[in-house]
Amino acid sequence: MAVVKIYDQHNKEAGEVTLSSDVFEVSPRPEILHLVVRAQRAAKRAGTHATLTRTLMAGGGAKPWRQKGTGRARAGSRNSPIWRGGAVLFGPQPRSYEFKVNKKVKSLALKMALSSRYLNGKLMVVKDIELPEVKTKLFTQVAKVLELEKTLIVAPLKSNNLILSARNVPGVTVITPEDLNVYDVLRHKKLVLLAPALETVEARFK
């Protein structure tokens, strides 16, 4: 069992909590983390790139010149791929880049990502971050005290003031336990779990 200290938003100790070893003490395997991150990023690709094939182009129905007697090569359409301004042969077409990853593998990868932050000393549990109103300035003051740079904060859904106040702060991302994912954990140097959200995070793996 991993025991970590809990801090308040003024960076003062406010107790301690025991983390589940099944979630926060899993040895990371780079190949699994890489697979899941690749799948996440592939799913976000728009895949809207497209080129015009002969069937998609307008015109080109009339033969440019007669078949024989002109001294020029035979031509059946102005949309021919070998002509300037003609169609593109074998060009990219809209497609989905998604590929399936087993649910158990996804779950294991998230445990590994969370464990990597704990094992590297980059995990911090904060009692709560309470802001009286939605104001970026209020959050940046708290962020400076807690040294939140390039940080992922996992907060309960009810933390609306926090979520809205932090959305314009560079390097800081606030998500709910339901949206917690491998890519976001790994792309931030530090992981901050608010105590009210910690139980929900661990419950995802039961």
Stockholm file with secondary structure:
# STOCKHOLM 1.0

chainA/1-206         MAVVKIYDQHNKEAGEVTLSSDVFEVSPRPEILHLVVRAQRAAKRAGTHATLTRTLMAGGGAKPWRQKGTGRARAGSRNSPIWRGGAVLFGPQPRSYEFKVNKKVKSLALKMALSSRYLNGKLMVVKDIELPEVKTKLFTQVAKVLELEKTLIVAPLKSNNLILSARNVPGVTVITPEDLNVYDVLRHKKLVLLAPALETVEARFK
#=GR chainA/1-206 SS CEEEEEECTTSCEEEEEEECHHHHSCCCCHHHHHHHHHHHHHHHCCCCCCCCCTTTSSCCCSCSSCSSSSSSCCCSCTTCTTSTTCCCTTCCCCCCCCCCCCHHHHHHHHHHHHHHHHHTTCEEEESCCCCSSCCHHHHHHHHHHHTCSSEEEECCTTCHHHHHHHTTSTTEEEECGGGCCHHHHHHSSEEEEEHHHHHHHHHTTC
#=GC SS_cons         CEEEEEECTTSCEEEEEEECHHHHSCCCCHHHHHHHHHHHHHHHCCCCCCCCCTTTSSCCCSCSSCSSSSSSCCCSCTTCTTSTTCCCTTCCCCCCCCCCCCHHHHHHHHHHHHHHHHHTTCEEEESCCCCSSCCHHHHHHHHHHHTCSSEEEECCTTCHHHHHHHTTSTTEEEECGGGCCHHHHHHSSEEEEEHHHHHHHHHTTC
//
